Amino acid sequence: MHTTIRIAVVGGHPVIRGVIRLACQEAPDLELVVETDRIDGASESVRLAEPHVAVIDLEMPDGDGLMVLRDLRQRGFPGRTLVLTDRTDGASVIEALRHGADGYLVKAHGLRTVASAIRRTVAGERLLEGELEAGAMREIGRFATRARERSEVEAAITAREHEVLLQLADGLTMQQIGRRLAISPRTVETHVAKIYRKLGVRTRVQAVARAASLGLIDLR
C-alpha cells in the first residue's frame, strides 16, 4: 500500500466532503488532493491531481455521478474508484460496477468507515457488501432470464408479426394496420392472435408492454 494515499472527492453534499476531509486530517496516511461538488470539469480535475483513489458521490446537484465514473475510465484513469450512494438496488450496483467502480458504499453506514474503505480499495479489494452483492446477483439472474426469453420470442415471431407489433405499439387499429401493410383486417387479426400467444398476453397493452420489456420494440 502507498505510504500516503492521495484522495480525490467528487461529492454533491457538504457532509460527504466534510467527513472525508476530517478523515484525512485525522489520518497521517490520507491526503485530500482535490475536492469538487460539481460534475462539470470533475473528471479533468481528478485526473490532473493524480490521486490513488477517487471517491465519487452518485447523487450530484448537476447530474449523476456515474457520468464522472464513466468519463474517468474512458480517459484511462489509473487510480481506484470508490462510489458512495443511497442506491441499494441491484441494477444500480451493476451499473456502477460496469462503469469501473472498485468499491460500492451505501452512505447510511459507509461514511462511518470511509477511511478504512479507502485503504482497502487502494490495497486492491473489491468492496461490495454481502446484501448488495446478493442484489446484484439477482439482477444478473433477471437479466439472463430476460435475455433468454427475448431470444426465444425473437426466434418465434416472424418478420411480418414484428411489423404488426410495431403498428400495435403506434396505436393503429386493425383496419389501419391492414391498409398500411396492404393486408386484410382479418389477416391482421390472425397475426395479432399469434403475437399474443407467443408473448403470453391477452391484450394490446400487455403485448406492447411485454415486447418493450424484452427489447423487441422501442417505446419513445
Stockholm file with secondary structure:
# STOCKHOLM 1.0

chainA/1-220         MHTTIRIAVVGGHPVIRGVIRLACQEAPDLELVVETDRIDGASESVRLAEPHVAVIDLEMPDGDGLMVLRDLRQRGFPGRTLVLTDRTDGASVIEALRHGADGYLVKAHGLRTVASAIRRTVAGERLLEGELEAGAMREIGRFATRARERSEVEAAITAREHEVLLQLADGLTMQQIGRRLAISPRTVETHVAKIYRKLGVRTRVQAVARAASLGLIDLR
#=GR chainA/1-220 SS CCSSEEEEEECSSHHHHHHHHHHHHHCTTEEEEEEESCSTTHHHHHHHHCCSEEEEESEETTEETHHHHHHHHHTTCCSEEEEEESCCSHHHHHHHHHTTCSEEEEHHHHGGGHHHHHHHHHTTCCEECHHHHHHHHHHHHHHHHHHHHHHHHHHHSCHHHHHHHHHHHTTCCHHHHHHHHTSCHHHHHHHHHHHHHHHTCSSHHHHHHHHHHTTSSCCC
#=GC SS_cons         CCSSEEEEEECSSHHHHHHHHHHHHHCTTEEEEEEESCSTTHHHHHHHHCCSEEEEESEETTEETHHHHHHHHHTTCCSEEEEEESCCSHHHHHHHHHTTCSEEEEHHHHGGGHHHHHHHHHTTCCEECHHHHHHHHHHHHHHHHHHHHHHHHHHHSCHHHHHHHHHHHTTCCHHHHHHHHTSCHHHHHHHHHHHHHHHTCSSHHHHHHHHHHTTSSCCC
//
